[in-house]
Amino acid sequence: MSDTEKPAAAAPVVEDKKPSTAEADLTKYKTAADIVNNVMKKLIELCVEGATVLDLCVEGDKLLEQGTAAVYNKPVKGVKVLKGVAFPTCVSVNNTVSHFSPLASDPQSSQALVKDDVVKLHLGAHIDGFAAVSAETLVVGASAQNPVTGRRADVIKAAWTAAEIAMRTVKVGNKNWAVTEAVGRVTSAWDCKPVEGMLSCQQTQNVIDGKKRIILNPSEGQKRDFEAATFAEGEVYGIDILVSSGEDGKARVEESRTTLYQRDSAITYQLKMKTSRAVFSEVQKKAGSFPFNIRCLEDEKRARMGLQEAVQHSLVKPYDVVYTPANTFVAAFHFTIALLPAGPTMITLPPIWYKPELVKTEKELEDEELKGLLARNLRESKKSKKKKAKAEEGDEKEA
């Protein structure tokens, strides 16, 4: 080639970029959230004096199945869209922290709600593995004319305010410990404590207990061993705020039989017993990687027997029912939040039952920093972002 000849222009490199599924995934999350919200509304209506916990749990799961069965029925690229219960309905009363969803054969299956019971409803649905999980707290028989007072009111107000602070602290660039610390500070305003060691987890498709986690009220050992994590853009979290009116937030396992379990997909083991293999196969088919209630399996007696070996070898993990001391109350709010490029967005909807006029407490949040955080919108408006950017530019020029 002579010096005057120009080399042929190189053909442009075309990157084989896969189209982003983020928008479609968010739609699936939100569809699941709408189903959960509709089920929650119906269950709240049913939480009246005399209603049994068992009936509420059964009805909740039935409605979740019906709701998910009605959507996404066309195959996508020839593949059937899997959907269903992402967290079985639990109804935990007063000092029961969580995971209470009895079987008809359990001694506590006849438990009925009475006036002034503090009731926590917890449930979730998924579309194609994208799960929306929600929990909220109500008091049986309360109304604007007959509001909740005393320690019941304190613990509910503390839990909801802590949830609002957590929503604003789970932000890109913040660390998980910031949420732990903020929730602890909030609840102390009402002389309450987060329940010790409760976890909130990152979510991805088919995973509601991801690697990045937040811990509430950790023990000294948990503080030492718990891994720090930084929230990043594109992540989704299920935030579980559980608050006790007790002095230390400690909880313990009591007599209740465990009914909720979840397969651990990171563990492999060849089960020896034929019954165990049959039950494990049924679990994989019906629940996949999501938590399930023994109630959804064909034969309850065989299921209990078959799960024993799976639990012993960590193929399946139990969701134990835990309690704070008698005469204490626990309130819970669980929400699912996505950290999108435009800012945080709530996937699940606001609580249905909770309203300030229903909960009357003499205590208030006095921490100015936290009050300032509560006054902020979850997502910054474009105007405030521009103001912030201009202020930063001005600071740089002055420097």
C-alpha positions in Angstrom: 0.0 0.0 0.0 1.4 3.4 -1.0 1.7 6.3 1.5 -1.1 8.1 -0.4 -3.6 5.3 -0.3 -6.0 5.4 2.6 -6.6 2.2 4.4 -10.1 0.7 4.1 -12.3 1.8 6.9 -12.7 -0.9 9.5 -16.2 -2.3 9.7 -18.0 -1.0 12.8 -18.1 -3.6 15.6 -21.6 -4.4 16.4 -22.1 -5.4 20.0 -24.6 -8.2 20.5 -26.4 -6.6 23.4 -29.2 -8.5 24.9 -32.3 -6.4 25.3 -32.9 -5.3 28.9 -35.7 -7.1 30.7 -35.8 -4.6 33.6 -39.1 -3.0 32.5 -40.8 -6.4 32.0 -39.4 -7.7 35.3 -40.7 -4.6 37.2 -44.2 -5.1 35.6 -44.2 -8.7 37.0 -43.1 -7.4 40.4 -45.9 -4.8 40.4 -48.5 -7.3 39.1 -47.6 -9.6 42.0 -47.9 -6.6 44.4 -51.4 -5.8 43.2 -52.5 -9.4 43.8 -51.0 -9.3 47.3 -52.7 -5.9 48.0 -56.1 -7.3 47.0 -55.6 -10.4 49.2 -54.5 -8.2 52.1 -57.6 -6.0 51.8 -59.9 -9.1 52.0 -58.1 -10.6 54.9 -58.2 -7.3 56.9 -62.0 -7.3 56.4 -62.1 -10.9 57.7 -60.0 -10.0 60.9 -63.0 -9.7 63.2 -63.7 -11.2 66.7 -64.3 -14.9 66.4 -62.4 -15.4 63.1 -59.9 -18.4 63.4 -56.3 -18.0 62.4 -56.5 -21.2 60.4 -59.4 -20.0 58.3 -57.6 -16.7 57.6 -54.4 -18.5 56.5 -56.3 -21.0 54.3 -58.3 -18.2 52.7 -55.2 -16.0 52.1 -53.4 -18.8 50.3 -56.5 -19.7 48.2 -56.9 -16.0 47.2 -53.1 -15.8 46.3 -53.4 -18.9 44.1 -56.6 -17.5 42.4 -55.0 -14.1 41.8 -51.9 -15.4 40.2 -53.8 -18.0 38.2 -55.7 -15.2 36.5 -52.7 -13.4 34.9 -49.7 -14.2 32.6 -51.4 -17.2 31.0 -49.9 -16.9 27.6 -46.5 -18.7 27.2 -43.5 -16.4 26.6 -41.4 -17.7 23.7 -43.1 -21.0 24.1 -42.4 -21.3 27.8 -45.1 -21.3 30.5 -44.8 -18.5 33.0 -44.6 -19.9 36.6 -46.4 -18.1 39.3 -48.0 -18.6 42.7 -47.5 -18.1 46.4 -44.1 -16.5 47.2 -44.8 -16.5 51.0 -47.6 -18.5 52.5 -50.2 -16.5 54.5 -49.2 -16.1 58.2 -51.4 -14.6 60.9 -49.3 -14.0 64.1 -51.1 -12.6 67.1 -49.8 -10.3 70.0 -46.4 -11.6 71.1 -46.1 -14.2 68.3 -43.4 -12.7 66.1 -44.0 -14.4 62.8 -44.5 -17.5 60.7 -47.7 -18.7 62.4 -49.8 -20.6 60.0 -51.2 -23.8 61.7 -52.5 -27.0 60.1 -56.0 -28.3 60.9 -54.3 -31.1 62.9 -52.3 -28.7 65.1 -53.4 -28.1 68.7 -53.4 -24.3 68.1 -55.6 -24.5 64.9 -58.7 -23.4 66.9 -57.1 -20.1 67.9 -59.7 -17.3 67.3 -59.2 -13.5 67.3 -60.5 -11.5 70.2 -61.0 -7.7 70.6 -57.8 -5.7 70.9 -55.6 -8.5 69.5 -52.5 -7.2 67.7 -52.6 -9.1 64.4 -49.8 -9.3 61.9 -50.7 -10.5 58.3 -47.7 -11.6 56.2 -48.0 -13.0 52.6 -46.5 -12.9 49.2 -47.0 -13.8 45.5 -44.7 -14.1 42.5 -45.0 -13.9 38.7 -42.1 -15.7 36.9 -40.1 -15.8 40.1 -40.4 -12.0 40.7 -41.9 -11.8 44.2 -43.8 -9.1 46.1 -44.1 -9.8 49.8 -46.0 -7.6 52.3 -46.9 -7.5 56.0 -48.9 -5.2 58.0 -50.4 -4.9 61.5 -53.9 -4.2 62.7 -55.8 -4.3 66.0 -59.1 -6.2 66.1 -62.1 -3.9 66.8 -60.2 -0.6 66.7 -61.7 2.4 64.9 -61.4 6.2 64.8 -64.0 6.3 67.6 -62.2 3.6 69.5 -58.5 4.1 68.7 -55.6 1.9 69.8 -53.8 3.2 72.9 -51.1 2.2 75.4 -48.3 -0.2 74.5 -50.2 -1.6 71.5 -50.2 1.9 70.0 -46.6 2.5 70.9 -45.3 -0.6 69.2 -47.4 -0.1 66.0 -46.4 3.6 65.7 -42.7 2.6 66.3 -42.9 -0.1 63.7 -44.5 2.0 61.0 -42.2 5.0 61.6 -39.2 2.6 61.5 -40.5 1.2 58.1 -40.8 4.8 56.7 -37.3 5.6 57.8 -36.0 2.3 56.4 -37.6 3.1 53.0 -35.6 6.3 52.9 -32.3 4.7 54.1 -32.2 1.8 51.6 -30.6 4.0 49.0 -27.9 3.5 46.4 -24.5 4.0 48.1 -25.8 3.5 51.6 -24.7 0.6 53.8 -26.9 -2.1 55.4 -25.7 -1.0 58.9 -27.2 2.5 58.3 -30.7 0.8 58.3 -29.9 -1.3 61.4 -28.9 1.8 63.3 -31.7 4.1 62.1 -34.4 1.5 62.9 -33.0 1.1 66.4 -33.0 4.9 67.0 -36.6 5.3 65.8 -38.1 2.5 67.9 -36.4 3.8 71.1 -38.6 7.0 70.8 -41.6 4.7 71.8 -39.5 2.7 74.3 -39.6 -0.3 71.9 -37.0 -2.6 70.4 -36.6 -4.2 67.0 -36.9 -8.0 67.4 -33.4 -9.4 67.8 -31.7 -10.9 64.7 -34.5 -10.4 62.2 -33.3 -10.2 58.6 -34.3 -8.3 55.5 -32.8 -9.6 52.2 -32.0 -8.7 48.7 -34.3 -10.3 46.1 -33.7 -11.5 42.5 -35.7 -13.8 40.3 -36.7 -16.9 42.3 -34.8 -15.7 45.3 -36.2 -13.8 48.3 -33.3 -14.5 50.7 -30.3 -13.1 48.7 -26.8 -12.5 49.8 -27.0 -8.8 50.8 -28.9 -8.6 54.0 -29.9 -6.2 56.8 -30.1 -7.3 60.4 -32.2 -5.7 63.2 -31.1 -5.4 66.8 -28.1 -7.8 66.4 -26.5 -9.6 69.4 -22.8 -9.0 70.0 -22.0 -12.2 68.1 -24.2 -11.2 65.2 -22.5 -7.7 65.0 -19.1 -9.4 64.8 -20.0 -11.9 62.1 -22.5 -10.0 60.0 -21.3 -9.0 56.5 -21.4 -5.3 55.6 -23.1 -4.6 52.2 -23.6 -1.5 50.0 -26.9 -1.0 48.2 -26.5 -0.7 44.4 -28.6 0.5 41.5 -30.9 -2.2 40.0 -31.3 -4.1 43.3 -34.6 -5.2 44.9 -35.0 -5.7 48.7 -37.7 -7.2 50.9 -37.6 -5.1 54.1 -39.0 -6.8 57.2 -39.5 -4.4 60.2 -40.5 -6.3 63.3 -40.7 -4.4 66.6 -41.4 -5.5 70.2 -42.8 -3.6 73.1 -40.5 -5.6 75.3 -37.3 -4.3 76.9 -34.7 -6.2 74.8 -36.5 -7.5 71.7 -35.4 -11.1 72.4 -37.6 -13.9 71.0 -37.6 -17.6 71.5 -39.1 -20.8 70.1 -42.0 -22.2 72.0 -44.4 -25.1 71.6 -45.8 -24.2 68.2 -45.2 -26.7 65.4 -43.3 -25.4 62.4 -45.4 -25.5 59.2 -43.3 -23.2 56.9 -40.2 -24.5 55.1 -38.1 -23.4 52.2 -35.7 -25.4 49.9 -32.1 -24.3 50.0 -31.0 -24.5 46.4 -27.3 -24.0 47.4 -27.3 -27.4 49.1 -27.1 -30.8 47.4 -27.6 -34.1 49.1 -28.9 -37.5 48.0 -31.8 -38.4 50.3 -31.8 -42.0 51.5 -35.5 -42.6 52.4 -38.0 -43.1 49.6 -40.6 -41.0 51.4 -38.1 -38.1 51.8 -37.3 -38.2 48.1 -41.0 -38.3 47.1 -41.8 -35.3 49.4 -38.8 -33.3 48.3 -39.8 -33.9 44.6 -43.3 -32.6 45.4 -41.8 -29.5 47.2 -39.7 -28.7 44.1 -42.7 -29.1 41.8 -45.1 -27.1 43.9 -43.0 -24.4 45.5 -39.7 -24.2 43.6 -37.3 -22.1 45.6 -40.1 -20.2 47.6 -41.3 -20.9 51.1 -44.2 -23.3 51.4 -46.6 -24.5 54.0 -47.0 -28.3 54.6 -50.7 -27.7 54.0 -50.0 -27.4 50.3 -48.5 -31.0 50.1 -50.7 -34.0 49.4 -50.3 -36.0 52.5 -49.5 -34.0 55.7 -48.3 -37.0 57.8 -46.0 -38.2 55.0 -44.8 -34.7 54.4 -43.8 -34.2 58.1 -41.9 -37.5 58.0 -40.2 -36.9 54.6 -39.1 -33.3 55.6 -37.2 -34.6 58.7 -34.3 -36.0 56.6 -34.3 -33.0 54.3 -34.1 -30.6 57.3 -31.3 -32.7 58.9 -29.2 -32.3 55.8 -30.1 -28.6 55.3 -31.8 -29.3 51.9 -34.9 -27.6 53.4 -34.8 -24.9 56.1 -37.6 -24.4 58.7 -39.2 -21.1 59.4 -39.6 -21.4 63.2 -42.5 -19.7 65.0 -40.9 -17.5 67.7 -42.4 -15.5 70.5 -41.4 -12.5 72.7 -42.3 -12.7 76.4 -46.0 -12.9 77.5 -47.7 -9.5 77.9 -45.6 -7.9 75.2 -46.8 -7.1 71.6 -45.0 -7.3 68.3 -45.9 -5.1 65.3 -44.6 -5.8 61.7 -44.5 -4.1 58.4 -42.9 -5.7 55.4 -42.4 -3.9 52.0 -40.6 -4.7 48.7 -38.5 -1.8 47.2 -36.6 -1.5 44.0 -33.5 0.8 43.6 -34.1 2.1 40.0 -31.9 4.5 38.0 -34.5 7.2 38.6 -34.5 6.6 42.3 -36.1 4.1 44.8 -39.6 2.9 44.0 -42.0 1.0 46.2 -43.1 -2.3 44.6 -45.7 -3.2 47.3 -48.4 -0.7 48.2 -48.8 1.3 51.4 -50.5 -0.4 54.4 -54.3 -0.7 54.2 -55.3 -0.7 57.8 -52.8 1.8 59.4 -53.9 5.4 59.7 -52.7 8.0 62.2 -56.2 8.5 63.6 -56.4 4.7 64.5 -53.3 4.8 66.7 -53.0 7.3 69.6 -49.8 7.4 71.5 -48.4 10.0 73.9 -44.9 9.5 72.7 -43.4 11.2 69.6 -40.2 11.1 67.5 -38.0 14.0 68.7 -34.7 13.2 66.9 -34.4 16.1 64.4 -32.2 14.2 62.0 -34.8 11.4 61.7 -37.7 13.9 61.5 -35.9 15.6 58.6 -35.5 12.2 56.8 -39.2 11.5 57.3 -40.2 14.8 55.8 -38.3 13.9 52.5 -40.0 12.3 49.5 -38.9 8.7 48.8 -37.6 9.8 45.5 -36.0 13.2 44.8 -37.9 15.4 42.4 -36.1 16.6 39.2 -36.1 20.2 40.7 -34.4 19.2 43.9 -31.8 17.2 42.0 -31.0 20.3 39.8 -30.8 22.5 42.9 -28.4 20.0 44.5 -26.2 19.8 41.4 -26.1 23.6 41.2 -25.1 23.9 44.8 -22.4 21.3 44.3 -21.1 23.2 41.2 -21.0 26.5 43.3 -19.1 24.7 46.1 -16.5 23.5 43.5 -16.1 27.0 42.0 -15.5 28.5 45.4 -12.9 25.8 46.2 
